[in-house]
Amino acid sequence: MAERATPEPEQPNCLARIITAFTRVRRTMRYLTDATDHATKLLQALASRPIW
């Protein structure tokens, strides 16, 4: 009796991997933009206060 070959687990195709990578990059860029905006607001608040 011949043994059946176990099916390989499906790998995401090229397009799915590209979309996943693009989504991760986009999310990372959004996080960086949000962090930069927050830092800018903090620096502007500090700059508007008198030093003495």
Secondary structure as UniProt FT lines:
FT   HELIX           14..48
//
